[in-house]
Amino acid sequence: MVKEKEKQYIYIVQSSTEALWCKIGITGNLDERLKTYNRQQTAKSKDNIYKYLFACEVSDMRQVENDITAKFKILRQDSKTEIYLCSKESLAEYIKFIKAHPLFKAEIFIKQDEQKVEKITKIVPRTKPTLEERGITTIDVINKAKKVKDDEFYTRYEDIEKEIEMYDKNIWKDKCVFCNCDDAVGNNENKSSAFAWYFLNNFEKLGLKKLICTHYVSKVDLFNAGSRGYIFTINGVRELKGDYDKRKLFPEEYDGSFDHPLSIKILNEEADIVCTNPPFSRSIDYWKLLIESGKKFLIISNSVVVQNTAYIHYFKDNKVWAGYNEVYWFETPKRELTRATGHWFTNLPVKNRPSYQRLKIMSLKKIPEKHKKYDDAGVLLVDYGYIPSDYKKPFAVTHNPISNGLLEKGYKIVQEKRHTPYINGKETFARVLVQKG
């Protein structure tokens, strides 16, 4: 009797506490693989559950995995992990690539039981319209569910300190700093956001004139700050001593959101520099409000905003540029570390950027062939920091060179919408069109 050949699967899985990353792997048993992920997490947090975003059967899983690695190297966390960036666009690109692979056999549709980790998956026939047929993607569904639960990413004190100390401290002298996104303030570090606590600790060192922090009433009260929005103000060094609770104002019907009329009034009339970590899910609204205010700012957002059409025009018009550092780790509402792709963005002067060294600016002929190619429209695509110094036409880069200061090296963005390359009729990941000035 001939032994039945074991089935092989490619899967994309995501943790409920890491909305910006996914894992792409291989297995011969989808059900057992997911249980293994969740057994590993149970000891850390029972609320941190892994779920499949996509799964399919293939005829040679190792070959497909190798091809995925080669195709999406730039979106991989590092060369030794199976972790990849997971945005709406990137997830769609992973799935599209896998389905178009010659070794792809069939998609597996999975029903997930959120109540029991040990019985979290069951393979079932498709009996209802696909998400594609409904006009949405898996990540759309996940992001919608996570907006309340997992959109709260809190910045660590050390990341704030690391970034701010890169700037000339005279920038802050006699300025009013406004922290307008969920910046609770208490009488100790555990009851304060890292932004508020940093500026309180360094108020005198930076020579600040004023600090204003607004507390947003979210569904998760990380700092036990209460269910009412408030405005916290320190007006001069003399007010640093004493009970911080007495520095709070609780306006009627004020929720502390950045777009509340009272928050906007403070932004326009009192703030000199805004420094905060706005919610990723409302980033577009936040950037528009902030940049239109004309204020100086230093904020954290998703690393890939620069290749998103909603933001490209800000970079093109020189209204914002990358700060010095990436931010890899944040805290969840449960005070657990979670990995996310953050970066500092600012309109403050940036000098002697260390990441310039990541740019490999050279003659087009010297760029290795494997790191340059042309899409179906004839647009040059370059990767891994390689930048042509003698190419006169527009070419396409990912967000990394721009975050590393490419626009300060005599190059400019030439198109306000993202460039989506097609190679041999297949869509690849989004880029930005730039040109030497």
C-alpha positions in Angstrom: 0.0 0.0 0.0 1.4 3.4 -1.0 1.7 5.8 1.9 -0.3 9.0 1.4 2.0 11.9 0.9 1.9 14.4 3.9 0.2 17.7 3.2 2.2 20.9 3.3 0.9 24.3 4.2 2.0 27.9 4.2 0.3 30.1 6.8 0.2 33.8 7.9 -0.5 34.1 11.6 -0.8 37.2 13.9 -0.8 37.9 17.6 -3.7 39.9 19.0 -1.2 42.3 20.7 1.0 42.9 17.6 -1.3 44.4 15.0 1.7 45.7 12.9 3.5 42.3 12.5 2.6 38.9 11.3 4.5 35.6 11.0 4.7 33.6 7.7 5.7 30.0 8.2 5.3 26.4 7.1 3.7 23.3 8.7 2.3 19.9 8.1 -0.5 20.4 10.6 -2.3 23.8 10.8 -4.3 23.0 13.9 -1.3 21.8 15.9 0.9 24.7 14.8 -1.6 27.3 16.0 -2.0 25.5 19.3 1.8 25.6 19.7 1.9 29.3 19.2 -0.9 29.8 21.8 0.6 27.4 24.4 3.8 29.5 24.3 1.8 32.7 24.9 -0.5 31.4 27.6 2.2 31.8 30.3 2.8 35.3 29.2 -0.8 36.5 28.7 -4.0 34.6 28.3 -5.3 37.5 26.3 -2.5 37.3 23.7 -4.0 35.0 21.1 -2.6 34.0 17.8 -5.0 33.7 14.8 -4.5 32.8 11.2 -4.9 35.6 8.7 -4.4 33.2 5.7 -3.5 29.5 5.1 -3.1 27.4 2.0 -1.9 24.0 0.8 1.2 24.0 -1.4 3.2 21.2 -3.1 6.6 22.3 -1.7 6.3 24.4 1.4 10.0 25.0 1.9 10.4 26.3 -1.7 7.5 28.6 -1.3 8.8 29.9 2.0 12.2 30.6 0.5 10.6 32.5 -2.4 8.5 34.6 0.1 11.7 35.4 2.0 13.5 36.5 -1.2 10.5 38.5 -2.5 9.8 40.4 0.8 13.2 40.7 2.4 12.7 44.4 2.9 9.5 43.9 4.8 11.1 41.3 7.1 11.9 42.2 10.7 15.4 40.7 10.3 17.1 37.9 8.5 16.7 35.4 11.4 13.0 35.6 12.0 9.8 34.7 10.3 8.2 38.0 11.3 7.0 40.4 8.6 5.5 43.9 8.5 1.7 43.6 8.4 -0.2 46.5 7.0 -3.3 46.3 4.9 -1.3 46.6 1.7 1.6 44.2 2.7 -0.8 41.4 3.8 -2.6 41.7 0.5 0.7 41.5 -1.3 1.8 38.4 0.6 -1.5 36.6 -0.2 -1.4 37.6 -3.8 2.1 36.4 -4.2 1.4 33.0 -2.6 -1.7 32.4 -4.6 0.1 33.2 -7.8 3.0 30.9 -7.0 3.2 27.8 -9.2 3.4 25.5 -6.2 0.1 26.9 -4.7 -2.7 24.3 -4.5 -5.7 25.6 -2.6 -6.6 28.1 0.1 -7.7 26.8 3.4 -10.6 28.5 5.1 -10.5 28.5 8.8 -13.2 29.0 11.4 -11.7 30.3 14.6 -13.1 29.7 18.1 -12.0 32.6 20.2 -13.1 30.9 23.5 -10.7 28.0 23.8 -7.0 28.1 22.8 -6.8 24.3 22.6 -9.7 24.2 20.1 -9.0 27.4 18.2 -9.1 26.2 14.6 -11.3 24.1 12.6 -11.0 23.6 8.8 -14.4 24.0 7.2 -15.9 24.2 3.7 -16.6 27.7 2.5 -20.3 28.4 2.9 -20.4 32.1 2.7 -19.0 34.9 0.4 -15.3 35.5 0.8 -13.9 38.8 2.2 -12.8 39.6 -1.3 -16.3 39.1 -2.6 -17.5 41.4 0.2 -15.0 44.1 -0.8 -12.8 43.9 2.3 -9.7 42.2 3.5 -8.9 40.1 6.6 -6.8 42.9 8.0 -9.7 45.3 7.6 -11.7 43.1 9.9 -8.9 42.7 12.4 -8.1 46.4 12.5 -11.8 47.2 13.0 -11.9 44.9 16.0 -8.7 46.1 17.4 -9.4 49.9 17.3 -10.7 49.8 20.8 -8.7 46.9 22.1 -5.3 47.2 20.6 -4.8 50.6 19.2 -3.3 51.8 22.5 0.5 51.7 22.1 2.4 53.5 24.8 5.9 54.9 24.3 8.7 53.9 26.6 10.6 56.6 28.6 13.9 55.5 27.2 12.8 55.9 23.6 11.6 59.5 24.3 14.8 60.3 26.1 16.9 58.8 23.3 15.2 60.9 20.6 14.9 64.3 22.4 18.5 64.3 23.4 19.6 64.3 19.8 18.3 67.8 19.3 19.8 71.1 20.4 18.3 71.7 23.9 17.9 75.4 23.0 15.0 74.4 20.8 12.9 73.9 24.0 14.0 77.0 25.9 11.1 79.2 26.9 8.7 77.0 25.0 5.3 75.6 25.8 5.2 71.8 25.2 1.9 70.3 24.5 1.3 66.5 24.9 -2.2 66.1 23.4 -2.7 62.3 23.1 -3.6 60.3 26.2 -0.9 61.8 28.4 -2.1 61.2 31.9 -0.1 62.8 34.8 0.1 61.4 38.3 2.4 61.9 41.3 4.7 59.1 40.3 6.0 57.3 37.2 3.5 54.5 37.3 0.6 57.0 37.1 2.0 59.1 34.3 2.6 58.6 30.6 6.3 58.5 29.6 5.9 61.8 27.7 4.5 63.7 30.7 7.1 62.1 33.1 10.0 62.9 30.8 9.1 66.6 30.5 8.4 66.9 34.2 11.8 65.4 35.0 13.6 67.6 32.4 11.5 70.8 32.7 14.3 72.8 34.1 17.1 71.2 32.1 15.3 72.0 28.8 14.4 75.5 30.0 10.7 75.0 29.4 8.2 77.8 30.0 5.1 75.6 30.2 3.9 72.0 29.9 0.3 71.1 29.0 -0.9 67.5 28.9 -4.4 66.4 28.1 -5.8 63.1 29.4 -8.0 61.2 27.0 -10.9 59.1 28.3 -10.2 55.8 26.6 -11.9 52.4 27.3 -8.6 51.3 28.9 -7.5 53.4 31.9 -3.8 52.5 31.8 -2.8 55.0 34.4 -5.9 54.8 36.7 -6.4 58.4 35.7 -10.2 58.3 36.0 -13.1 58.5 33.6 -13.0 62.2 33.0 -10.8 64.1 30.5 -8.6 66.7 32.0 -5.9 69.3 31.2 -2.7 69.2 33.3 -0.6 72.4 33.3 2.8 73.3 34.8 3.4 77.0 34.3 7.0 77.5 35.4 9.6 75.7 37.6 7.9 76.8 40.8 4.9 74.6 40.1 7.0 71.4 39.7 6.8 70.8 43.5 3.6 69.7 45.2 0.6 67.5 44.4 0.2 67.2 40.6 -3.5 66.3 41.0 -4.0 69.9 42.0 -2.7 71.0 38.6 -5.6 69.3 36.7 -8.6 71.1 35.2 -11.7 69.1 34.4 -13.8 71.0 31.9 -17.4 69.9 31.6 -18.0 67.3 28.8 -14.3 67.3 27.9 -13.0 63.9 26.8 -9.4 65.0 26.3 -9.2 63.9 22.6 -6.8 65.8 20.4 -9.6 67.0 18.1 -11.9 68.3 20.9 -12.5 72.1 20.4 -10.7 72.8 23.7 -7.7 70.7 22.7 -7.6 72.5 19.4 -7.8 75.9 21.1 -4.7 75.0 23.3 -2.9 73.8 20.2 -3.5 77.0 18.3 -3.2 79.5 21.1 -0.7 78.2 23.6 1.5 75.3 22.2 4.9 76.0 20.8 6.0 72.4 20.3 3.8 69.3 20.3 5.4 66.0 21.4 3.4 62.8 21.7 2.5 59.4 20.2 -0.9 59.8 18.4 -3.1 56.7 18.0 -2.1 54.9 14.8 -5.7 54.3 13.8 -6.3 58.1 13.7 -3.0 59.1 12.3 -4.3 60.7 9.1 -6.6 63.0 11.1 -4.0 63.8 13.6 -1.3 64.7 11.0 -3.7 67.0 9.1 -4.7 68.9 12.2 -1.2 69.2 13.5 0.5 70.2 10.3 -2.2 72.7 9.5 -1.7 74.3 12.9 1.8 75.4 11.8 3.3 74.3 15.2 6.6 72.7 15.7 6.3 69.0 16.5 8.1 65.7 17.4 5.7 62.7 17.1 5.8 59.0 16.6 3.9 57.3 13.7 4.0 54.1 11.7 7.3 53.8 9.9 5.7 53.3 6.5 3.5 56.5 6.4 6.0 58.0 4.0 4.9 55.6 1.3 1.2 56.2 2.0 -0.7 58.5 -0.4 -2.3 60.3 2.6 1.0 61.5 3.9 3.4 61.7 0.9 2.5 65.3 0.1 3.7 66.4 3.6 7.2 65.0 2.8 7.1 66.3 -0.7 6.3 69.8 0.4 9.0 69.7 3.2 6.5 70.1 6.0 7.7 67.0 7.8 10.7 64.7 7.8 12.0 61.7 9.7 13.4 62.2 13.1 16.6 60.4 14.3 15.3 57.1 15.6 13.0 54.1 14.9 10.9 52.8 17.8 10.7 49.1 17.9 9.0 48.4 21.3 5.9 49.8 22.9 3.8 49.0 25.9 0.3 47.6 25.7 -2.5 48.6 28.1 -1.5 45.6 30.1 2.0 46.9 30.5 3.4 44.2 28.3 6.0 44.9 25.6 4.8 44.6 22.0 6.8 45.0 18.8 5.6 47.7 16.3 7.1 49.6 13.4 7.3 53.2 14.7 9.5 56.1 13.8 9.9 59.7 15.0 8.7 62.4 12.6 9.3 66.1 13.0 9.7 69.6 11.6 12.5 70.4 14.0 16.0 70.8 12.6 17.9 67.5 12.2 21.6 67.7 12.0 24.3 65.1 11.3 21.8 62.3 11.0 23.6 59.0 11.9 21.4 57.0 9.5 23.0 58.7 6.5 25.5 55.9 6.5 22.7 53.5 5.5 22.4 55.2 2.2 24.6 53.7 -0.5 24.7 56.5 -3.1 26.7 55.5 -6.1 26.7 55.3 -9.9 23.8 53.2 -11.3 26.4 50.9 -12.9 27.9 50.1 -9.6 24.6 49.1 -7.9 24.4 45.2 -7.8 22.0 43.9 -10.4 20.0 42.0 -7.8 19.2 45.3 -6.1 17.9 47.1 -9.1 15.2 46.3 -11.6 12.6 47.9 -13.8 8.8 47.5 -13.5 6.4 47.1 -16.3 6.2 50.8 -16.7 9.9 51.2 -17.1 10.4 52.8 -13.6 13.7 51.9 -11.9 13.3 50.2 -8.5 16.2 50.1 -6.1 16.5 48.3 -2.7 18.6 47.9 0.4 19.7 51.5 0.6 21.2 51.7 -2.9 20.6 55.1 -4.6 21.8 56.0 -8.1 23.8 59.2 -8.1 23.8 59.7 -11.9 20.2 58.6 -12.9 18.2 61.6 -14.2 14.8 60.0 -14.3 12.4 59.4 -11.4 13.0 56.1 -9.6 11.1 54.2 -6.8 12.3 53.6 -3.3 10.7 52.2 -0.1 10.2 54.2 3.0 13.6 53.3 4.4 15.9 55.6 2.4 13.6 58.6 3.1 13.6 57.7 6.8 17.4 57.7 6.6 17.6 61.2 5.1 17.5 60.7 1.4 15.6 64.0 0.8 18.4 65.9 2.6 20.9 64.5 0.0 19.7 66.4 -3.0 16.8 64.2 -3.9 13.1 65.1 -4.0 9.7 63.3 -4.1 8.1 63.8 -7.5 4.6 62.3 -7.1 2.1 62.8 -4.3 0.6 59.4 -4.5 2.3 56.1 -3.9 3.8 54.2 -6.8 2.6 50.6 -7.0 4.9 48.7 -9.4 3.9 45.8 -11.5 6.5 43.3 -12.7 5.4 40.8 -15.3 1.8 41.8 -14.6 2.1 41.1 -10.9 1.7 43.8 -8.3 4.5 44.3 -5.9 4.7 46.4 -2.7 4.2 50.2 -2.7 7.0 52.7 -3.1 7.7 56.4 -3.4 8.9 58.1 -6.7 11.9 60.3 -6.1 14.4 62.0 -8.4 17.7 63.7 -8.0 17.1 67.5 -7.8 
